Amino acid sequence: MTEWQDQHQEITDILASRVASGELKYRETVAEGLENTIEAFKGMLKGRNFGKQLVHIAD
């Protein structure tokens, strides 16, 4: 879909600045450790996550 492609960078910049300023907030679910990947995936399929489901495996 390319209907809005010409405005992509402009909108991305606006949203990034709003996230950085705290005006726009988002939620995500983070599972800790590779050993929790399967349960995180199952939870995602059942709608137990908010926003993106991430797995934190290293710093």
C-alpha distance matrix in Angstrom:
0.0 3.8 5.8 7.9 8.0 11.5 12.7 11.8 15.3 17.1 15.9 16.5 20.0 20.8 20.1 22.0 24.9 25.1 25.2 27.8 29.9 29.9 28.4 25.4 26.4 24.6 26.1 25.8 28.1 29.9 32.1 34.9 35.7 34.5 37.0 35.0 31.7 32.4 33.3 30.3 28.1 30.1 29.9 26.1 26.0 28.5 26.7 29.3 27.2 25.7 22.4 22.0 24.7 26.2 29.3 31.5 33.5 34.8 35.3
3.8 0.0 3.8 5.5 4.9 8.0 9.9 9.6 13.0 14.7 14.2 15.1 18.2 19.2 19.1 21.0 23.6 24.2 24.7 27.0 29.0 29.4 27.9 25.2 26.6 25.3 27.3 27.2 29.8 31.5 34.0 36.5 37.4 36.4 39.1 37.2 34.0 35.0 35.9 32.8 30.7 33.0 32.6 28.9 29.0 31.5 29.4 31.9 29.4 27.6 24.2 23.8 26.7 27.9 31.0 32.9 34.8 35.8 35.9
5.8 3.8 0.0 3.8 5.8 7.9 9.1 9.9 13.5 14.2 13.5 15.4 18.2 18.5 18.7 21.1 23.3 23.5 24.5 27.0 28.5 28.9 26.9 24.5 26.2 25.2 27.4 27.9 30.7 32.7 35.4 38.1 39.3 38.6 41.2 39.0 35.9 36.8 37.5 34.2 32.3 34.3 33.7 29.9 30.1 32.2 29.9 32.4 30.0 28.0 24.6 24.8 28.0 29.5 32.8 34.7 36.9 37.9 37.9
7.9 5.5 3.8 0.0 3.8 5.5 5.5 6.4 10.0 10.5 9.7 11.7 14.4 14.7 15.1 17.5 19.6 19.9 21.1 23.4 24.9 25.4 23.5 21.2 23.2 22.5 25.0 25.7 28.8 30.7 33.6 36.2 37.6 37.1 39.9 37.6 34.8 36.0 36.5 33.1 31.6 33.8 32.8 29.1 29.8 31.7 29.2 31.3 28.6 26.3 22.8 23.1 26.5 27.7 31.1 32.7 35.1 35.8 35.5
8.0 4.9 5.8 3.8 0.0 3.8 5.4 5.2 8.3 10.0 10.1 11.1 13.8 15.0 15.5 17.1 19.5 20.4 21.3 23.2 25.1 26.0 24.6 22.3 24.1 23.2 25.6 25.9 28.9 30.4 33.2 35.4 36.6 36.0 38.9 37.0 34.0 35.5 36.3 32.9 31.3 33.8 33.1 29.4 30.2 32.5 30.1 32.1 29.2 27.0 23.4 23.1 26.3 27.1 30.2 31.6 33.7 34.2 33.8
11.5 8.0 7.9 5.5 3.8 0.0 3.8 5.7 7.6 8.5 9.8 11.5 13.1 14.3 15.8 17.3 19.0 20.4 21.8 23.3 24.9 26.3 24.7 22.9 25.2 24.9 27.6 28.2 31.4 32.8 35.8 37.9 39.1 38.7 41.8 39.9 37.0 38.7 39.4 35.9 34.6 37.2 36.3 32.6 33.6 35.8 33.2 35.0 32.1 29.6 26.0 25.8 29.1 29.7 32.9 33.9 36.0 36.2 35.5
12.7 9.9 9.1 5.5 5.4 3.8 0.0 3.8 5.8 5.4 6.2 8.5 10.1 10.8 12.3 14.2 15.7 16.8 18.4 20.1 21.4 22.7 20.9 19.3 21.7 21.8 24.7 25.7 29.0 30.6 33.8 36.0 37.5 37.5 40.5 38.4 35.8 37.5 38.0 34.3 33.3 35.8 34.6 31.0 32.3 34.2 31.4 32.9 29.9 27.2 23.6 23.8 27.3 28.0 31.3 32.2 34.6 34.8 33.9
11.8 9.6 9.9 6.4 5.2 5.7 3.8 0.0 3.8 5.6 5.4 6.0 8.6 10.0 10.6 12.0 14.3 15.5 16.4 18.1 20.0 21.1 19.9 17.8 19.7 19.3 22.1 22.6 25.9 27.3 30.4 32.5 33.9 33.7 36.8 34.8 32.2 34.0 34.6 30.9 29.9 32.6 31.5 27.9 29.3 31.4 28.7 30.1 27.0 24.4 20.7 20.5 23.9 24.5 27.6 28.6 30.9 31.1 30.3
15.3 13.0 13.5 10.0 8.3 7.6 5.8 3.8 0.0 3.8 5.5 5.0 6.1 8.6 9.9 10.4 12.3 14.3 15.3 16.3 18.3 19.9 19.1 17.5 19.6 19.6 22.5 23.1 26.4 27.4 30.6 32.3 33.7 33.8 37.0 35.2 32.8 35.0 35.6 31.9 31.2 34.1 32.9 29.5 31.3 33.4 30.6 31.6 28.2 25.5 21.9 21.5 24.8 24.8 27.8 28.2 30.4 30.1 29.0
17.1 14.7 14.2 10.5 10.0 8.5 5.4 5.6 3.8 0.0 3.8 5.5 5.2 6.3 8.8 10.0 10.9 12.6 14.5 15.5 16.8 18.6 17.2 16.1 18.8 19.5 22.7 23.9 27.5 28.8 32.2 34.0 35.7 36.1 39.2 37.2 35.0 37.2 37.4 33.7 33.2 35.9 34.4 31.0 32.9 34.6 31.6 32.5 29.2 26.2 22.7 22.9 26.4 26.7 29.8 30.2 32.7 32.4 31.0
15.9 14.2 13.5 9.7 10.1 9.8 6.2 5.4 5.5 3.8 0.0 3.8 5.4 5.0 6.1 8.5 9.9 10.6 12.3 14.1 15.4 16.5 14.9 13.2 15.8 16.2 19.5 20.9 24.5 26.1 29.6 31.7 33.6 34.1 37.0 34.7 32.5 34.6 34.6 30.8 30.4 32.9 31.2 27.9 29.7 31.3 28.1 29.1 25.9 22.8 19.4 19.9 23.6 24.2 27.5 28.2 30.9 31.0 29.8
16.5 15.1 15.4 11.7 11.1 11.5 8.5 6.0 5.0 5.5 3.8 0.0 3.8 5.5 5.2 6.0 8.6 9.9 10.5 12.1 14.2 15.4 14.6 12.6 14.6 14.6 17.7 18.6 22.1 23.3 26.7 28.6 30.3 30.8 33.9 31.8 29.6 31.9 32.1 28.3 28.0 30.8 29.2 25.9 28.0 29.8 26.7 27.5 24.0 21.1 17.6 17.6 21.1 21.2 24.4 24.8 27.4 27.3 26.1
20.0 18.2 18.2 14.4 13.8 13.1 10.1 8.6 6.1 5.2 5.4 3.8 0.0 3.8 5.5 5.1 6.2 8.6 10.0 10.5 12.3 14.3 13.7 12.7 15.1 15.9 19.2 20.5 24.0 25.0 28.5 30.0 31.9 32.7 35.8 33.8 31.9 34.5 34.6 30.8 30.8 33.7 31.9 28.8 31.2 32.8 29.6 30.0 26.5 23.4 20.1 20.2 23.5 23.4 26.3 26.3 28.8 28.3 26.6
20.8 19.2 18.5 14.7 15.0 14.3 10.8 10.0 8.6 6.3 5.0 5.5 3.8 0.0 3.8 5.5 5.3 6.3 8.8 10.0 10.7 12.4 10.9 10.3 13.3 14.7 18.3 20.2 23.9 25.4 29.0 30.8 33.0 34.0 36.9 34.7 32.9 35.3 35.0 31.2 31.4 33.9 31.8 28.8 31.2 32.4 29.0 29.4 26.0 22.7 19.6 20.4 23.9 24.2 27.4 27.5 30.4 30.1 28.4
20.1 19.1 18.7 15.1 15.5 15.8 12.3 10.6 9.9 8.8 6.1 5.2 5.5 3.8 0.0 3.8 5.5 5.1 6.2 8.6 9.9 10.6 9.4 7.6 10.1 11.1 14.6 16.4 20.2 21.8 25.4 27.4 29.7 30.7 33.5 31.1 29.4 31.7 31.3 27.5 27.8 30.3 28.1 25.1 27.6 28.7 25.3 25.7 22.2 18.9 15.8 16.7 20.3 20.7 24.0 24.3 27.3 27.3 25.8
22.0 21.0 21.1 17.5 17.1 17.3 14.2 12.0 10.4 10.0 8.5 6.0 5.1 5.5 3.8 0.0 3.8 5.4 5.1 6.1 8.6 9.9 10.1 8.8 10.5 11.4 14.7 16.0 19.6 20.6 24.2 25.7 27.9 29.0 32.0 29.9 28.4 31.0 30.8 27.0 27.5 30.3 28.2 25.4 28.1 29.5 26.2 26.2 22.5 19.4 16.4 16.6 19.8 19.6 22.5 22.3 25.1 24.6 22.9
24.9 23.6 23.3 19.6 19.5 19.0 15.7 14.3 12.3 10.9 9.9 8.6 6.2 5.3 5.5 3.8 0.0 3.8 5.5 5.0 6.1 8.6 8.6 8.7 11.2 13.2 16.6 18.5 22.1 23.1 26.8 28.1 30.5 31.9 34.8 32.7 31.5 34.2 33.7 29.9 30.7 33.4 31.1 28.5 31.3 32.4 29.0 28.7 25.2 21.9 19.2 19.8 22.9 22.6 25.5 24.9 27.8 27.1 24.9
25.1 24.2 23.5 19.9 20.4 20.4 16.8 15.5 14.3 12.6 10.6 9.9 8.6 6.3 5.1 5.4 3.8 0.0 3.8 5.4 5.1 6.1 5.1 5.2 8.3 10.8 14.4 16.9 20.6 22.1 25.9 27.5 30.2 31.8 34.4 32.0 30.9 33.4 32.5 28.8 29.7 32.0 29.5 27.0 29.8 30.5 26.9 26.6 23.2 19.7 17.3 18.6 21.9 22.1 25.1 24.9 28.1 27.7 25.8
25.2 24.7 24.5 21.1 21.3 21.8 18.4 16.4 15.3 14.5 12.3 10.5 10.0 8.8 6.2 5.1 5.5 3.8 0.0 3.8 5.5 5.1 6.1 4.7 6.0 8.0 11.4 13.6 17.2 18.5 22.2 23.7 26.5 28.1 30.7 28.3 27.3 30.0 29.1 25.4 26.5 28.9 26.4 24.0 27.1 27.8 24.4 23.8 20.3 16.9 14.6 15.6 18.6 18.6 21.5 21.2 24.4 24.1 22.3
27.8 27.0 27.0 23.4 23.2 23.3 20.1 18.1 16.3 15.5 14.1 12.1 10.5 10.0 8.6 6.1 5.0 5.4 3.8 0.0 3.8 5.5 7.7 8.0 9.1 11.2 14.1 15.9 19.2 19.9 23.5 24.5 27.1 29.0 31.7 29.6 28.9 31.8 31.1 27.4 28.7 31.4 28.9 26.7 29.9 30.8 27.4 26.6 23.0 19.8 17.7 18.2 20.9 20.2 22.7 21.7 24.7 23.8 21.4
29.9 29.0 28.5 24.9 25.1 24.9 21.4 20.0 18.3 16.8 15.4 14.2 12.3 10.7 9.9 8.6 6.1 5.1 5.5 3.8 0.0 3.8 5.5 7.6 9.4 12.4 15.5 18.0 21.4 22.4 26.0 27.1 29.9 32.0 34.6 32.3 31.7 34.5 33.5 29.9 31.4 33.7 31.0 28.9 32.1 32.6 29.1 28.1 24.8 21.4 19.6 20.7 23.5 23.1 25.7 24.8 27.9 27.0 24.6
29.9 29.4 28.9 25.4 26.0 26.3 22.7 21.1 19.9 18.6 16.5 15.4 14.3 12.4 10.6 9.9 8.6 6.1 5.1 5.5 3.8 0.0 3.8 5.4 6.2 9.6 12.5 15.4 18.7 20.0 23.7 25.0 28.1 30.3 32.6 30.0 29.7 32.3 30.9 27.4 29.0 31.1 28.2 26.3 29.5 29.7 26.1 25.0 21.8 18.4 17.0 18.6 21.2 21.2 23.9 23.2 26.6 26.2 24.0
28.4 27.9 26.9 23.5 24.6 24.7 20.9 19.9 19.1 17.2 14.9 14.6 13.7 10.9 9.4 10.1 8.6 5.1 6.1 7.7 5.5 3.8 0.0 3.8 6.5 10.1 13.5 16.7 20.2 22.1 25.8 27.5 30.6 32.6 34.8 32.1 31.5 33.8 32.4 28.8 30.1 32.0 29.0 27.0 29.9 29.9 26.2 25.6 22.5 18.9 17.4 19.4 22.4 23.0 26.0 25.8 29.2 29.1 27.2
25.4 25.2 24.5 21.2 22.3 22.9 19.3 17.8 17.5 16.1 13.2 12.6 12.7 10.3 7.6 8.8 8.7 5.2 4.7 8.0 7.6 5.4 3.8 0.0 3.8 6.8 10.4 13.6 17.2 19.3 23.1 25.1 28.1 29.9 32.1 29.2 28.4 30.6 29.3 25.6 26.7 28.6 25.7 23.5 26.3 26.5 22.8 22.4 19.3 15.5 13.8 15.9 19.0 19.8 23.1 23.2 26.8 27.0 25.5
26.4 26.6 26.2 23.2 24.1 25.2 21.7 19.7 19.6 18.8 15.8 14.6 15.1 13.3 10.1 10.5 11.2 8.3 6.0 9.1 9.4 6.2 6.5 3.8 0.0 3.8 7.0 10.3 13.7 15.9 19.7 21.7 24.9 26.8 28.8 25.8 25.2 27.4 25.9 22.4 23.7 25.5 22.5 20.6 23.6 23.6 20.0 19.2 16.1 12.4 11.1 13.3 16.1 16.9 20.1 20.3 23.9 24.4 23.1
24.6 25.3 25.2 22.5 23.2 24.9 21.8 19.3 19.6 19.5 16.2 14.6 15.9 14.7 11.1 11.4 13.2 10.8 8.0 11.2 12.4 9.6 10.1 6.8 3.8 0.0 3.8 6.8 10.4 12.9 16.6 19.0 22.1 23.7 25.6 22.6 21.8 23.9 22.5 18.8 20.0 21.9 19.0 16.9 19.9 20.2 16.6 15.9 12.6 9.0 7.4 9.6 12.4 13.6 16.9 17.5 21.2 22.1 21.4
26.1 27.3 27.4 25.0 25.6 27.6 24.7 22.1 22.5 22.7 19.5 17.7 19.2 18.3 14.6 14.7 16.6 14.4 11.4 14.1 15.5 12.5 13.5 10.4 7.0 3.8 0.0 3.7 6.9 9.8 13.3 16.0 19.2 20.9 22.5 19.3 18.7 20.7 19.0 15.5 17.0 18.7 15.6 13.9 17.2 17.2 13.9 12.6 9.3 6.0 5.5 7.7 9.8 11.1 14.2 15.2 19.0 20.3 20.0
25.8 27.2 27.9 25.7 25.9 28.2 25.7 22.6 23.1 23.9 20.9 18.6 20.5 20.2 16.4 16.0 18.5 16.9 13.6 15.9 18.0 15.4 16.7 13.6 10.3 6.8 3.7 0.0 3.8 6.5 10.0 12.8 15.8 17.3 19.0 15.8 15.1 17.2 15.8 12.1 13.7 15.7 13.0 11.2 14.8 15.3 12.4 10.9 7.3 5.1 4.5 4.9 6.2 7.4 10.6 11.9 15.7 17.4 17.5
28.1 29.8 30.7 28.8 28.9 31.4 29.0 25.9 26.4 27.5 24.5 22.1 24.0 23.9 20.2 19.6 22.1 20.6 17.2 19.2 21.4 18.7 20.2 17.2 13.7 10.4 6.9 3.8 0.0 3.8 6.7 9.9 13.0 14.5 15.7 12.4 12.0 14.0 12.3 8.8 11.1 12.9 10.1 9.2 13.0 13.3 11.0 8.8 5.5 5.5 6.7 6.2 4.9 6.1 8.4 10.2 13.8 16.0 16.8
29.9 31.5 32.7 30.7 30.4 32.8 30.6 27.3 27.4 28.8 26.1 23.3 25.0 25.4 21.8 20.6 23.1 22.1 18.5 19.9 22.4 20.0 22.1 19.3 15.9 12.9 9.8 6.5 3.8 0.0 3.8 6.4 9.4 11.3 12.9 10.0 10.0 12.8 11.6 8.4 11.1 13.4 11.4 10.9 14.7 15.5 13.8 11.5 8.6 9.3 9.9 8.2 6.0 4.7 5.5 6.5 10.1 12.4 13.4
32.1 34.0 35.4 33.6 33.2 35.8 33.8 30.4 30.6 32.2 29.6 26.7 28.5 29.0 25.4 24.2 26.8 25.9 22.2 23.5 26.0 23.7 25.8 23.1 19.7 16.6 13.3 10.0 6.7 3.8 0.0 3.8 6.5 8.4 9.3 6.3 7.1 9.9 8.7 6.3 9.6 11.7 10.3 10.8 14.3 15.0 14.3 11.7 9.9 11.8 12.8 10.9 7.7 6.2 4.7 6.1 8.8 11.7 13.6
34.9 36.5 38.1 36.2 35.4 37.9 36.0 32.5 32.3 34.0 31.7 28.6 30.0 30.8 27.4 25.7 28.1 27.5 23.7 24.5 27.1 25.0 27.5 25.1 21.7 19.0 16.0 12.8 9.9 6.4 3.8 0.0 3.8 7.0 8.1 6.5 8.3 11.5 10.8 9.3 12.5 14.7 13.7 14.5 17.7 18.6 18.1 15.4 13.6 15.3 16.2 14.0 11.1 8.7 5.9 5.0 6.6 9.2 11.2
35.7 37.4 39.3 37.6 36.6 39.1 37.5 33.9 33.7 35.7 33.6 30.3 31.9 33.0 29.7 27.9 30.5 30.2 26.5 27.1 29.9 28.1 30.6 28.1 24.9 22.1 19.2 15.8 13.0 9.4 6.5 3.8 0.0 3.8 5.3 5.6 7.2 10.5 10.9 10.2 12.8 15.1 15.1 15.9 18.7 20.0 20.1 17.7 16.2 18.2 18.8 16.1 12.9 10.2 6.5 5.7 4.8 7.9 10.9
34.5 36.4 38.6 37.1 36.0 38.7 37.5 33.7 33.8 36.1 34.1 30.8 32.7 34.0 30.7 29.0 31.9 31.8 28.1 29.0 32.0 30.3 32.6 29.9 26.8 23.7 20.9 17.3 14.5 11.3 8.4 7.0 3.8 0.0 3.8 5.4 5.3 8.5 10.2 9.8 11.4 13.9 14.8 15.4 17.7 19.5 20.0 18.2 16.9 19.2 19.5 16.5 13.1 10.6 6.9 7.4 5.6 9.1 12.7
37.0 39.1 41.2 39.9 38.9 41.8 40.5 36.8 37.0 39.2 37.0 33.9 35.8 36.9 33.5 32.0 34.8 34.4 30.7 31.7 34.6 32.6 34.8 32.1 28.8 25.6 22.5 19.0 15.7 12.9 9.3 8.1 5.3 3.8 0.0 3.8 5.7 7.4 8.6 9.6 11.5 13.1 14.1 15.6 17.6 18.9 20.0 17.9 17.4 20.2 21.1 18.4 14.8 13.0 9.5 10.3 9.0 12.4 15.8
35.0 37.2 39.0 37.6 37.0 39.9 38.4 34.8 35.2 37.2 34.7 31.8 33.8 34.7 31.1 29.9 32.7 32.0 28.3 29.6 32.3 30.0 32.1 29.2 25.8 22.6 19.3 15.8 12.4 10.0 6.3 6.5 5.6 5.4 3.8 0.0 3.8 5.7 5.5 6.1 8.7 10.1 10.6 12.2 14.5 15.5 16.3 14.1 13.7 16.6 17.8 15.5 11.7 10.6 7.7 9.4 9.6 13.2 16.3
31.7 34.0 35.9 34.8 34.0 37.0 35.8 32.2 32.8 35.0 32.5 29.6 31.9 32.9 29.4 28.4 31.5 30.9 27.3 28.9 31.7 29.7 31.5 28.4 25.2 21.8 18.7 15.1 12.0 10.0 7.1 8.3 7.2 5.3 5.7 3.8 0.0 3.8 5.6 5.1 6.1 8.6 9.8 10.4 12.4 14.3 15.2 13.8 12.9 15.8 16.3 13.6 9.9 8.8 6.4 9.2 9.4 13.2 16.4
32.4 35.0 36.8 36.0 35.5 38.7 37.5 34.0 35.0 37.2 34.6 31.9 34.5 35.3 31.7 31.0 34.2 33.4 30.0 31.8 34.5 32.3 33.8 30.6 27.4 23.9 20.7 17.2 14.0 12.8 9.9 11.5 10.5 8.5 7.4 5.7 3.8 0.0 3.8 5.4 5.1 6.2 8.6 9.8 10.7 12.5 14.3 13.3 13.4 16.8 17.7 15.3 11.7 11.7 10.0 13.0 13.2 17.0 20.2
33.3 35.9 37.5 36.5 36.3 39.4 38.0 34.6 35.6 37.4 34.6 32.1 34.6 35.0 31.3 30.8 33.7 32.5 29.1 31.1 33.5 30.9 32.4 29.3 25.9 22.5 19.0 15.8 12.3 11.6 8.7 10.8 10.9 10.2 8.6 5.5 5.6 3.8 0.0 3.8 5.4 5.0 6.0 8.5 9.9 10.5 12.2 10.5 11.2 14.8 16.4 14.7 11.1 11.7 10.4 13.3 14.3 18.0 20.9
30.3 32.8 34.2 33.1 32.9 35.9 34.3 30.9 31.9 33.7 30.8 28.3 30.8 31.2 27.5 27.0 29.9 28.8 25.4 27.4 29.9 27.4 28.8 25.6 22.4 18.8 15.5 12.1 8.8 8.4 6.3 9.3 10.2 9.8 9.6 6.1 5.1 5.4 3.8 0.0 3.8 5.5 5.0 6.1 8.7 9.8 10.4 8.7 8.3 11.6 12.9 11.0 7.3 8.1 7.6 10.9 12.7 16.3 18.8
28.1 30.7 32.3 31.6 31.3 34.6 33.3 29.9 31.2 33.2 30.4 28.0 30.8 31.4 27.8 27.5 30.7 29.7 26.5 28.7 31.4 29.0 30.1 26.7 23.7 20.0 17.0 13.7 11.1 11.1 9.6 12.5 12.8 11.4 11.5 8.7 6.1 5.1 5.4 3.8 0.0 3.8 5.4 5.0 6.3 8.7 9.9 9.6 9.4 12.6 13.3 11.1 7.9 9.3 9.4 13.1 14.5 18.2 20.9
30.1 33.0 34.3 33.8 33.8 37.2 35.8 32.6 34.1 35.9 32.9 30.8 33.7 33.9 30.3 30.3 33.4 32.0 28.9 31.4 33.7 31.1 32.0 28.6 25.5 21.9 18.7 15.7 12.9 13.4 11.7 14.7 15.1 13.9 13.1 10.1 8.6 6.2 5.0 5.5 3.8 0.0 3.8 5.4 5.2 6.4 8.8 8.6 9.9 13.6 15.0 13.6 10.6 12.6 12.7 16.2 17.6 21.3 24.1
29.9 32.6 33.7 32.8 33.1 36.3 34.6 31.5 32.9 34.4 31.2 29.2 31.9 31.8 28.1 28.2 31.1 29.5 26.4 28.9 31.0 28.2 29.0 25.7 22.5 19.0 15.6 13.0 10.1 11.4 10.3 13.7 15.1 14.8 14.1 10.6 9.8 8.6 6.0 5.0 5.4 3.8 0.0 3.8 5.4 5.0 6.2 5.0 6.6 10.3 12.4 11.7 9.0 11.5 12.2 15.5 17.6 21.1 23.4
26.1 28.9 29.9 29.1 29.4 32.6 31.0 27.9 29.5 31.0 27.9 25.9 28.8 28.8 25.1 25.4 28.5 27.0 24.0 26.7 28.9 26.3 27.0 23.5 20.6 16.9 13.9 11.2 9.2 10.9 10.8 14.5 15.9 15.4 15.6 12.2 10.4 9.8 8.5 6.1 5.0 5.4 3.8 0.0 3.8 5.3 5.1 5.6 5.5 8.6 9.7 8.9 6.7 9.8 11.5 15.1 17.4 20.8 22.9
26.0 29.0 30.1 29.8 30.2 33.6 32.3 29.3 31.3 32.9 29.7 28.0 31.2 31.2 27.6 28.1 31.3 29.8 27.1 29.9 32.1 29.5 29.9 26.3 23.6 19.9 17.2 14.8 13.0 14.7 14.3 17.7 18.7 17.7 17.6 14.5 12.4 10.7 9.9 8.7 6.3 5.2 5.4 3.8 0.0 3.8 5.5 7.6 8.7 11.7 12.6 11.9 10.2 13.2 14.7 18.4 20.4 23.8 26.2
28.5 31.5 32.2 31.7 32.5 35.8 34.2 31.4 33.4 34.6 31.3 29.8 32.8 32.4 28.7 29.5 32.4 30.5 27.8 30.8 32.6 29.7 29.9 26.5 23.6 20.2 17.2 15.3 13.3 15.5 15.0 18.6 20.0 19.5 18.9 15.5 14.3 12.5 10.5 9.8 8.7 6.4 5.0 5.3 3.8 0.0 3.8 5.7 8.3 11.3 13.2 13.5 11.8 15.1 16.5 20.0 22.2 25.7 27.9
26.7 29.4 29.9 29.2 30.1 33.2 31.4 28.7 30.6 31.6 28.1 26.7 29.6 29.0 25.3 26.2 29.0 26.9 24.4 27.4 29.1 26.1 26.2 22.8 20.0 16.6 13.9 12.4 11.0 13.8 14.3 18.1 20.1 20.0 20.0 16.3 15.2 14.3 12.2 10.4 9.9 8.8 6.2 5.1 5.5 3.8 0.0 3.8 5.6 7.9 9.9 10.9 10.1 13.7 15.8 19.1 21.9 25.0 26.8
29.3 31.9 32.4 31.3 32.1 35.0 32.9 30.1 31.6 32.5 29.1 27.5 30.0 29.4 25.7 26.2 28.7 26.6 23.8 26.6 28.1 25.0 25.6 22.4 19.2 15.9 12.6 10.9 8.8 11.5 11.7 15.4 17.7 18.2 17.9 14.1 13.8 13.3 10.5 8.7 9.6 8.6 5.0 5.6 7.6 5.7 3.8 0.0 3.8 6.9 9.9 10.8 9.3 12.5 14.2 17.1 20.0 23.1 24.7
27.2 29.4 30.0 28.6 29.2 32.1 29.9 27.0 28.2 29.2 25.9 24.0 26.5 26.0 22.2 22.5 25.2 23.2 20.3 23.0 24.8 21.8 22.5 19.3 16.1 12.6 9.3 7.3 5.5 8.6 9.9 13.6 16.2 16.9 17.4 13.7 12.9 13.4 11.2 8.3 9.4 9.9 6.6 5.5 8.7 8.3 5.6 3.8 0.0 3.8 6.5 7.2 6.2 9.4 11.7 14.5 17.7 20.5 21.9
25.7 27.6 28.0 26.3 27.0 29.6 27.2 24.4 25.5 26.2 22.8 21.1 23.4 22.7 18.9 19.4 21.9 19.7 16.9 19.8 21.4 18.4 18.9 15.5 12.4 9.0 6.0 5.1 5.5 9.3 11.8 15.3 18.2 19.2 20.2 16.6 15.8 16.8 14.8 11.6 12.6 13.6 10.3 8.6 11.7 11.3 7.9 6.9 3.8 0.0 3.8 6.3 7.1 10.2 13.2 15.4 19.0 21.3 22.0
22.4 24.2 24.6 22.8 23.4 26.0 23.6 20.7 21.9 22.7 19.4 17.6 20.1 19.6 15.8 16.4 19.2 17.3 14.6 17.7 19.6 17.0 17.4 13.8 11.1 7.4 5.5 4.5 6.7 9.9 12.8 16.2 18.8 19.5 21.1 17.8 16.3 17.7 16.4 12.9 13.3 15.0 12.4 9.7 12.6 13.2 9.9 9.9 6.5 3.8 0.0 3.8 6.6 9.3 12.9 15.1 18.6 20.7 21.2
22.0 23.8 24.8 23.1 23.1 25.8 23.8 20.5 21.5 22.9 19.9 17.6 20.2 20.4 16.7 16.6 19.8 18.6 15.6 18.2 20.7 18.6 19.4 15.9 13.3 9.6 7.7 4.9 6.2 8.2 10.9 14.0 16.1 16.5 18.4 15.5 13.6 15.3 14.7 11.0 11.1 13.6 11.7 8.9 11.9 13.5 10.9 10.8 7.2 6.3 3.8 0.0 3.8 6.1 9.9 12.3 15.5 17.7 18.5
24.7 26.7 28.0 26.5 26.3 29.1 27.3 23.9 24.8 26.4 23.6 21.1 23.5 23.9 20.3 19.8 22.9 21.9 18.6 20.9 23.5 21.2 22.4 19.0 16.1 12.4 9.8 6.2 4.9 6.0 7.7 11.1 12.9 13.1 14.8 11.7 9.9 11.7 11.1 7.3 7.9 10.6 9.0 6.7 10.2 11.8 10.1 9.3 6.2 7.1 6.6 3.8 0.0 3.8 6.9 10.0 13.0 15.7 17.2
26.2 27.9 29.5 27.7 27.1 29.7 28.0 24.5 24.8 26.7 24.2 21.2 23.4 24.2 20.7 19.6 22.6 22.1 18.6 20.2 23.1 21.2 23.0 19.8 16.9 13.6 11.1 7.4 6.1 4.7 6.2 8.7 10.2 10.6 13.0 10.6 8.8 11.7 11.7 8.1 9.3 12.6 11.5 9.8 13.2 15.1 13.7 12.5 9.4 10.2 9.3 6.1 3.8 0.0 3.8 6.4 9.5 12.0 13.5
29.3 31.0 32.8 31.1 30.2 32.9 31.3 27.6 27.8 29.8 27.5 24.4 26.3 27.4 24.0 22.5 25.5 25.1 21.5 22.7 25.7 23.9 26.0 23.1 20.1 16.9 14.2 10.6 8.4 5.5 4.7 5.9 6.5 6.9 9.5 7.7 6.4 10.0 10.4 7.6 9.4 12.7 12.2 11.5 14.7 16.5 15.8 14.2 11.7 13.2 12.9 9.9 6.9 3.8 0.0 3.8 6.2 9.3 11.6
31.5 32.9 34.7 32.7 31.6 33.9 32.2 28.6 28.2 30.2 28.2 24.8 26.3 27.5 24.3 22.3 24.9 24.9 21.2 21.7 24.8 23.2 25.8 23.2 20.3 17.5 15.2 11.9 10.2 6.5 6.1 5.0 5.7 7.4 10.3 9.4 9.2 13.0 13.3 10.9 13.1 16.2 15.5 15.1 18.4 20.0 19.1 17.1 14.5 15.4 15.1 12.3 10.0 6.4 3.8 0.0 3.8 6.0 8.0
33.5 34.8 36.9 35.1 33.7 36.0 34.6 30.9 30.4 32.7 30.9 27.4 28.8 30.4 27.3 25.1 27.8 28.1 24.4 24.7 27.9 26.6 29.2 26.8 23.9 21.2 19.0 15.7 13.8 10.1 8.8 6.6 4.8 5.6 9.0 9.6 9.4 13.2 14.3 12.7 14.5 17.6 17.6 17.4 20.4 22.2 21.9 20.0 17.7 19.0 18.6 15.5 13.0 9.5 6.2 3.8 0.0 3.8 7.2
34.8 35.8 37.9 35.8 34.2 36.2 34.8 31.1 30.1 32.4 31.0 27.3 28.3 30.1 27.3 24.6 27.1 27.7 24.1 23.8 27.0 26.2 29.1 27.0 24.4 22.1 20.3 17.4 16.0 12.4 11.7 9.2 7.9 9.1 12.4 13.2 13.2 17.0 18.0 16.3 18.2 21.3 21.1 20.8 23.8 25.7 25.0 23.1 20.5 21.3 20.7 17.7 15.7 12.0 9.3 6.0 3.8 0.0 3.8
35.3 35.9 37.9 35.5 33.8 35.5 33.9 30.3 29.0 31.0 29.8 26.1 26.6 28.4 25.8 22.9 24.9 25.8 22.3 21.4 24.6 24.0 27.2 25.5 23.1 21.4 20.0 17.5 16.8 13.4 13.6 11.2 10.9 12.7 15.8 16.3 16.4 20.2 20.9 18.8 20.9 24.1 23.4 22.9 26.2 27.9 26.8 24.7 21.9 22.0 21.2 18.5 17.2 13.5 11.6 8.0 7.2 3.8 0.0
